[in-house]
Amino acid sequence: MVKFEAAIGRLFKRVFVCRNCKTKIRTDSIRIIAKSVKCRKCGGKDFRVIKSKAKAGA
């Protein structure tokens, strides 16, 4: 399977996942660090980077 850089960027760049309810949110990492982003679903402020198979090389 061919990996397109543009497609990988759309899927995984600037995407974070809520640690409580696993909802995906696209925002800047500076806002995540500053805790200025709230989850739309649960209202939590704890996020992690989305895990991608493309970064793992699989």
Backbone torsions as a table, in degrees:
resi	resn	phi	psi	omega
1	MET	NA	136.9	-178.9
2	VAL	-86.5	136.9	178.1
3	LYS	-103.1	121.2	177.7
4	PHE	-97.1	129.1	-178.8
5	GLU	-62.0	-37.8	-179.8
6	ALA	-65.0	-40.9	-179.8
7	ALA	-69.1	-40.5	178.2
8	ILE	-63.5	-39.3	177.7
9	GLY	-63.0	-40.8	179.4
10	ARG	-67.1	-35.2	-176.7
11	LEU	-80.3	-37.3	-168.0
12	PHE	-121.5	-12.4	-176.4
13	LYS	-81.7	129.9	178.8
14	ARG	62.4	26.8	178.7
15	VAL	-108.2	129.4	-179.5
16	PHE	-125.5	154.9	-176.8
17	VAL	-119.7	133.8	177.2
18	CYS	-66.6	135.5	-179.5
19	ARG	-75.9	-20.4	-179.0
20	ASN	-86.1	-53.2	-170.7
21	CYS	-115.8	2.5	175.4
22	LYS	64.9	28.2	177.0
23	THR	-85.2	139.1	179.7
24	LYS	-89.2	137.0	178.0
25	ILE	-135.2	135.8	177.6
26	ARG	-102.0	118.5	178.9
27	THR	-159.8	178.0	179.6
28	ASP	-80.7	149.7	-178.3
29	SER	-69.1	-26.8	178.7
30	ILE	-65.1	-38.0	178.3
31	ARG	-69.8	-32.1	177.1
32	ILE	-68.0	-43.8	179.8
33	ILE	-63.9	-39.0	-178.6
34	ALA	-78.0	-5.1	-179.2
35	LYS	60.0	35.4	179.2
36	SER	-96.6	4.9	179.9
37	VAL	-111.7	131.9	175.9
38	LYS	-110.9	148.3	176.4
39	CYS	-68.5	137.5	-179.9
40	ARG	-69.2	-29.1	-173.3
41	LYS	-88.9	-50.5	-173.8
42	CYS	-111.4	-13.2	179.1
43	GLY	85.3	5.7	-179.5
44	GLY	-75.3	162.9	-179.2
45	LYS	-120.3	11.3	179.7
46	ASP	-101.7	121.0	-178.2
47	PHE	-130.1	159.5	173.8
48	ARG	-132.9	162.6	178.0
49	VAL	-73.0	142.6	178.2
50	ILE	-69.1	138.5	178.5
51	LYS	-85.4	130.4	-179.7
52	SER	-123.8	142.9	175.6
53	LYS	-69.8	-24.9	-179.1
54	ALA	-67.2	-35.3	179.5
55	LYS	-73.4	-28.9	-179.5
56	ALA	-80.0	-13.1	179.2
57	GLY	85.4	10.9	-179.4
58	ALA	-86.9	NA	NA
